[in-house]
Amino acid sequence: MFSERATANLHYIQRMFPFLDQAVLKRIKAFGSQPPWPHDVVLPFAEWKQLLTGMLPDLPFLEKAMLAERAVAVGTWQFTRCVYRFEPLLMSALSATRLPDIIPLRVLRHLPDPCPYIILDSFTPLRGMYCYLDFNTSKGAWELRVYLDDISHNHSCIRIELTEGLTIREAVDPSVRRVIADASIPETLRESLLKSVSVLDISGALTHLAYLVLPLILYLCQPYPDIEDKNGVPVAPLRSRSSLVDSLHLTGTVEDDKPVVYNVGRQMAPKIASLVEKKKAQSSLEVHPSYWIPHKSRYGDRELEYLWVPPEERSVRPL
């Protein structure tokens, strides 16, 4: 049941663009085993955009743009079809953790797979979100793109520039301004947008959404996140799409597998529940709040991690 929404989205995109998946595989295969973008990126958004040219239906500009965003997010997800469901207690604890204005943005490049779909049960009207990396080959710039799957169809895409030293708002804001400045936007629409809502309003709204969803994404980017398969067996994140790249370039195909649902936080949730119960029983119990902290460690080619420190019944100050 947890993968139904993601599967429904895939079927919708397959109906809208029946030849898109084969066009994508053909484009990937054409670049050979050493594409001009990092292996963490399935296909840059600019390449997707070229493929979608001529496939998109005749719609108003903004509707067409959001349909393209949806097609790219779902199209990227189809290659691994991984769905992540957070335990409610862990999701609640992560949401309650204050996120600093400046975080090491490069850790967001370490998604557990090329495009995880994260279920957002408690974020009504959101159903879930697709998270994938984009890379501008001409500028050498990274972006994290988060496509929000909204039950009311008011779809949004948050683009986060992964440049070190930026605040979260600054990382979101450049992408908003690039959209407004996009040369492909009809001038009449640009003028209408700027009159009806300021760039700062758009930036503020998307920044607020970023603060809501980033803790969940960051948790999955940790070196050893609490991920289990349906049988309760701990799962090591992919960390790299090397095997996926090899498969795509060697066979030019993707297997039509059912989505795989992973549970996140089954080990952590009972600890949080126990602490909550002890807190209720002992009014004098002091609990330090959870927080995020940089932590140097080594996992493959990664040197700096960003760890979530859960609430504990002892006094600990963040470093």
Buried (B, 14 or more C-beta within 10 A) or exposed (E): EBBEBBBEBBEEBBEBBEEBBEBBBEBBBEBEEEBEBBBBBBBBBEBBBEBBEEBBEEEEBEEBBBBBBBBBBBBBBBBBBBBBBBBEBBBBBBBEBEBEEEBBBBBBBBBBBBBBBBBBEEBEEBBBBBBBBBBBBEEEEBBBBBBBBBEEEEBBBBBBBBBEEBBBBBBBBBBBEEBEEEEEBEEEEBEEBEEEEEBEEBBBBBBEBBBBBBBBBBBBBBBEBBBBEEEEEEBEBBBBBEEBBEBBBEEEEBEEEEBBBBBBBBBBBEBBEEBBEEBEEEEEEEBBBBBBEEEEEEBEEBEEBBBBBBBBEEEEEEE
